[in-house]
Amino acid sequence: MPLWTCETCGAQFPDSGMPPSTCPICEDERQFVNWKGQTFLTRDALTECHRLVWREDLGLTGLALEPSFAIGQRALLVPLGDGCVMWDCVPLATPEAIAQVRILGGLKAIAISHPHYYGALADWSEAFGGIPVYLHADDRQWVTRPHASIVHWTGESHRISDDMLLLRTGGHFAGATMLHWSRGADGRGALLTGDIAQVTMDRRFVSFMYSYPNYMPLNAAAVRRIADVVAPLAFERIYGAWWERNIAEGAKVAFAASVERYIAAIA
């Protein structure tokens, strides 16, 4: 029986003879149900009309679907020893992309910022021997394809390695997570934020939303909490959720200025 993928958010669902009747992620107020109705593609059908591409993005290898699909995020491969950690995920894992990741040393783990990017996490884990997929337990209810590889970590932080730390910032989701990579940016530190702190189009600031498609801003208390979590960290760069949506230099100063600007704007 086929696996099914939501056309609107890219979440993968278990194999079944018929597609799911609904997608809980899309029915949540942070997302939306497609105007033409809730629709799903089989994994094979998705492979027929989309391909995975990879290219360099500010020193890291990124992976994304072309043409763009669902939310359109790209995953990043963060070096870890002789392999990589996949930060965030995409809705498809193709043999060609898996082979390319193997050239880079393969995957040691997957970590995902929030449920909109869970994608084909189980396929990617299985392709590399059932590697752990780190999701915060506060977002457990949003997992659409349960899998033995999922590690529902708890608390405010979880260390993947000496130089990679997951941090529960909250905000966009209760378990929304950022990754601090202390060896990033040539040892000056990098913060991988997804769209919990969304890099703006001028790439000089970040901003915050509870819902992007439905234009619901995040409240000041939630933004201040994110700022408090980030404050002790050293980082020169921020990597956002889409190609080239990064702040290459001076990211910590830009983050602090963004918090003040945002709170002043909604006051």
N, C-alpha and C positions, 0 to 999 in steps of 0.2 A: 504494500500500500504506500502511496506517496506521502512525503512530508509537504506541509503547506506553509506558504509565506504570505503575510499580509501585504497587500500592494501599497497601503498607505504609510505604515510605520516600519515595515521590514522585519517584524518579529516572526520567528519560525515556530510552527506548531507541530505536535506529534503526528506520526503517520496515521492515516485513517482513510476509509473508503470515500468519504465525502469531506469537503472543506468545513472548517468550523462555522458555526452559525454567527458568531460575533468575535470581535477582537477587543478584549478588555482594555488594552492600552489605548486604542483609538476611541473607545467610549468614555474614557476619562476626560475631564474638562481641560487638561493640558494638551490634548491631541484633538483629533476630529475624525469623524467618519467621512470617507470619500463622498463627494456630492452624488456620484452615480451609485452609491451603495457600497456596503462592505464586500470586498472582493479579495480572493486569494489566488496565488499561483502555486502550482507544484514546483518542487525544486528543479525538475527537468525543464519545465516551461520557462522558469526564470533563467536557467542557463542558456536556453536557446535565444533569448532576446537581450541578454546582458552579458558582459564579460568583466572580469576583474583586471584592473591595470595597477601597476606599481611604479612609483617614481620617487625621487628624492624631494624631501620637503624640509628645508632648514636643517640639513644634516641627518635626518632620519628617513627611513623608507616608509612611505605611505601606501595604503591599499584602498581602492574604492571601485565602485561599479561604474561602468560606462555602457550606455548612457546612464545618467544619474537615476537612481531608483529610491523611492520612498523618501526618507529624510535626507539622504544624500551625503551622510558623513563619510569620513575616511578613517581607517584604523592606522595606527602608527606602530612600528616595530622598534622597541627600545632595547639597545644592547644589554645583555646580561651574561657575562662570562663568554662561553662559546656558543651562545644562542641568543634568543630575544624574548622579551615580554611583549605580547600584543596588547596595546592600550586601545580600548574601545573595540568594537567589532563591526563587521559588515554582514549583510544578509545572505552571502553566498561564499562557498569555498570551492574553487575549481582546481583540477589537477595541475594546471599550469601555475597558478598562484601558489599552491602548496609546494610545488617543486622550487619555485623562486625563493620561498621562505626557507626551504631546506638548504639552499645555497648559502644563505646568511647564517646558517647554524641551527635552524629549526626553532621551534617555540618551546620555552620552559614553563610559561604560564600565560594566562589571559586575565586582564583586569578591566572592568567596564565601569564607566562613570555613572550611568543610570539606565533605567529600563528602555528608553527609546533607542539604545544602541546595543541591546542584547543580540539581535540578529541571529546569525547561524553559529552561535557560540559552541553548541554541541558538536557540530561538524568539524570546526577547527580543533577542538580538543581531541576528538577521536583521530583526526589526521596525524596527531603527534603523540599518540599513545595514551590518551586520556589525561592530559595535563590538567592541573587545577585551573578553574575559572573562579576568580574572586569577585563576588557580588556582596554588597552589604545586606545583612539580614533584615534591615528595616524595609527593604524593597522586595522581600521574598514573595509577596503576593502577586507581583507583576511578572514572574517567570512563566512564560507561555509554553516552553518545552522543558520540563524537568529533566535533569540529567545527573548521573552519579558524579560527574567531574565538578559540579558546582560546590564551591566552598562559601557558605553564608557566614562571613566574618562579622563579628560584633564589636561594639565599643567605638572609640573615636579614632583609632589608627590600627593599621596592620602592616607589619614589615614584610616585604617580599624578599629583600636582600639588604646587604649593608648600605646600598646606595638608592634603594627604591622603597618609598613609604607611601601607603595608601592612607588618605585622610578623609574622614566623614565630615563634609562641610554642611550637608543639608542644603536647603534652598529649593532647587528645582524639584527634588524629591526628598523624602525623609532620609534616605540612605545615600544621597548624592555624594560622589567621591571624586577627589582629585588625586593625582599621582605626583609626588615630589621625587625628582631624580637628581640627587646631589652631584653626580658626576656629569650631568648635562652641561651644555654650553661651556665646554672645555674646563670643567670643574667649578664653574661659577654658579651652577644650579639651574634647573629648569622645572617649571610647573606645568603639568599637562591637565588642562581644565575642562576639556570637552566644551559644552556650552553652559556649564554651571556658571562660569564667568566667561561670557561670550566676547571674543575679540571683535572690536568694532571695525567697520570698513576702512577707517583711516589707519588702523593698526597702531594707534597711539593709546587706546584705552580699552577697558573691558566694560561690559554692562551685564545686567542681571534681569532675568524674567522668570516668573512662575510658569507662564505659557507663552511660547513664541507665536504659534499660529493664531491664538485667540487674544493676543495683546493684553495679557494680564501681568502687570509688573510684580516683582518680588517686594515684600514689605521691608521696611528699614531694619527691623530687628533681625530678620533672616540675613540681610546683607552684612550687618555688623557682626553676626556670628561667623559668617564666612571670612570676613576680614580678620577676626580674632584667631581663627585657625591658621590662616596664612601668615600672620604677622611674625611668628618666630622663625620662619623659613628663609633661607638664602636662595635667591633665584634671579638670574639675569634674563631668562627667556620665559615666555609663555607660549605653549602650543595649543591652539584652539581645535575646533572640531572639523574644519573644512580645509581644503587645500589652501596653503599660503595665508591662512587666517592666524597669524602668529605675531608676537611682539619679539623682535630679534634681540633688542638691547634695552637695558633700563627697565625691565619688566616689573620689578618690585616697586619702584617709585611710581610707575604708571598704574599699578594695581591700587596702591594707596590713594592716588589722586582720583582714580575712577570711583572708588567707594565714596569719597567726599562729594564728588560731582553728582553721583547718582542720588545720594540721600538728600542733597540740596534740591535736586530737581523734583523729587516726589514730596518734599515737605509742604 
